[in-house]
Amino acid sequence: MTGDQADMAARLRAALPGRWFGDAAPVLDGVLAGIAAIWATLYAQLQAAIAQTRIATASGGFLDMIVLDFFGRRVHRRVAESDDPFRARILREMRRERGTRGALVTALTDLTGRAPLVFEPARPADTGAWNGQAGYGSAGRWGSLMLPRQCFVTAFRPAGQGIARVVGWGSPGGGYGSGGACWADHAAIGGQVTDDDIAATVADTIPVASIAWLRISS
């Protein structure tokens, strides 16, 4: 293989005059093998250093340094997240659309795996209209032009987060007071994506001078 010890030894041997040594030269081969081992190590280190200069090939702590350089502490590696999923998130964030309704939906869907619900009270397509395509009383919600540049967002936590076999207070099937008593709090139901991550994603995506009223649901 290019750059390994055998390759380096062969290159060194090829640079020597052929008439100086016979085909069998064990002492020379030992000397060249020692030099070749050092050169092979240096070549491997050089290739590794080159790989760390590109997001597509960087790994480990170098990938964390790259994301810190591009995004500060807004984007970070999740617990036990391997390089490839982390790299894919970095590349998505670098090309992330901002400032539109579609960008908000895409960002939250990428983060949680579940599409959010977005309602704009000044948008007829969300509210319905008299004699419109979405007739009054048959679709949409109450709208208002008194809430310009505002929207209501219902974001959903990723599926699978929670505490198995624990339901609500006094409910059958494991909740407190039902025979399978168990105390729990919000700290026990955290996952890879926190509520703070969801709120930060909304704040980073919506346009400047706009307001998003956020509700987070499981």
ChimeraX attribute file (.defattr): number of C-alpha atoms within 10 A of each C-alpha:
attribute: neighborCount
match mode: 1-to-1
recipient: residues
	/A:1	7
	/A:2	9
	/A:3	18
	/A:4	16
	/A:5	21
	/A:6	16
	/A:7	16
	/A:8	22
	/A:9	22
	/A:10	14
	/A:11	14
	/A:12	15
	/A:13	16
	/A:14	10
	/A:15	8
	/A:16	10
	/A:17	8
	/A:18	10
	/A:19	7
	/A:20	6
	/A:21	11
	/A:22	8
	/A:23	7
	/A:24	8
	/A:25	9
	/A:26	10
	/A:27	9
	/A:28	11
	/A:29	15
	/A:30	12
	/A:31	11
	/A:32	19
	/A:33	20
	/A:34	12
	/A:35	15
	/A:36	22
	/A:37	18
	/A:38	13
	/A:39	17
	/A:40	19
	/A:41	14
	/A:42	13
	/A:43	17
	/A:44	13
	/A:45	12
	/A:46	11
	/A:47	12
	/A:48	14
	/A:49	13
	/A:50	12
	/A:51	15
	/A:52	18
	/A:53	14
	/A:54	13
	/A:55	16
	/A:56	13
	/A:57	15
	/A:58	21
	/A:59	21
	/A:60	10
	/A:61	11
	/A:62	17
	/A:63	23
	/A:64	18
	/A:65	15
	/A:66	18
	/A:67	24
	/A:68	14
	/A:69	10
	/A:70	13
	/A:71	13
	/A:72	11
	/A:73	10
	/A:74	12
	/A:75	16
	/A:76	17
	/A:77	18
	/A:78	12
	/A:79	8
	/A:80	7
	/A:81	11
	/A:82	12
	/A:83	17
	/A:84	13
	/A:85	11
	/A:86	19
	/A:87	20
	/A:88	12
	/A:89	17
	/A:90	22
	/A:91	13
	/A:92	13
	/A:93	15
	/A:94	11
	/A:95	8
	/A:96	12
	/A:97	14
	/A:98	15
	/A:99	13
	/A:100	12
	/A:101	16
	/A:102	12
	/A:103	16
	/A:104	24
	/A:105	20
	/A:106	19
	/A:107	24
	/A:108	22
	/A:109	16
	/A:110	13
	/A:111	19
	/A:112	19
	/A:113	14
	/A:114	16
	/A:115	17
	/A:116	21
	/A:117	12
	/A:118	19
	/A:119	21
	/A:120	22
	/A:121	22
	/A:122	18
	/A:123	15
	/A:124	18
	/A:125	16
	/A:126	17
	/A:127	20
	/A:128	20
	/A:129	20
	/A:130	10
	/A:131	8
	/A:132	10
	/A:133	12
	/A:134	16
	/A:135	13
	/A:136	15
	/A:137	12
	/A:138	10
	/A:139	14
	/A:140	17
	/A:141	17
	/A:142	14
	/A:143	17
	/A:144	13
	/A:145	11
	/A:146	9
	/A:147	12
	/A:148	13
	/A:149	16
	/A:150	18
	/A:151	20
	/A:152	15
	/A:153	19
	/A:154	16
	/A:155	24
	/A:156	21
	/A:157	22
	/A:158	18
	/A:159	11
	/A:160	10
	/A:161	14
	/A:162	16
	/A:163	12
	/A:164	9
	/A:165	10
	/A:166	18
	/A:167	17
	/A:168	12
	/A:169	14
	/A:170	13
	/A:171	13
	/A:172	14
	/A:173	14
	/A:174	18
	/A:175	19
	/A:176	18
	/A:177	13
	/A:178	15
	/A:179	12
	/A:180	13
	/A:181	14
	/A:182	14
	/A:183	9
	/A:184	12
	/A:185	8
	/A:186	7
	/A:187	7
	/A:188	11
	/A:189	13
	/A:190	14
	/A:191	16
	/A:192	14
	/A:193	14
	/A:194	14
	/A:195	16
	/A:196	9
	/A:197	16
	/A:198	21
	/A:199	16
	/A:200	12
	/A:201	16
	/A:202	22
	/A:203	16
	/A:204	15
	/A:205	21
	/A:206	20
	/A:207	16
	/A:208	10
	/A:209	7
	/A:210	12
	/A:211	16
	/A:212	19
	/A:213	12
	/A:214	16
	/A:215	15
	/A:216	13
	/A:217	11
	/A:218	10
